[in-house]
Amino acid sequence: MGAKCTKFNMDGFDRLLSDRTDNAGCLALWLAVLDRAVRDAYALLEAAKRKPKVLDDHVFFHTLLELKKWFHDPSARVGGIAWICDLADIHPDRIAGRMDREVFHPLAEMMNQYRIERLKNKIERETR
């Protein structure tokens, strides 16, 4: 039997949720982590729609890259998407694919369009 959530032990953490009935609260916690990551990704998309200039922000870009990397991380290390999905019997590729379609690809397109517009404006200013 795995360790109880209330008795956190780093050595046995990878087996923490091996008994899902005893650790329903722990499963809920890790699903909340997944939910937070999804919400953060959608928040980035909404921020870019509201204010495209945010696409120039290094913190925005770094956050976007880290989220995308997390959603596509195949490793089974504790706290990663593959690990959380395994606990919840969810296929991580389904989540990553949906995030690509609904968030990451639209953001990439917005970034490309924004950069094209900036380049056009720069060329116009220089040719005046």
Order of alpha helices (4+ residues) and beta strands (2+ residues): alpha-alpha-alpha-alpha-alpha
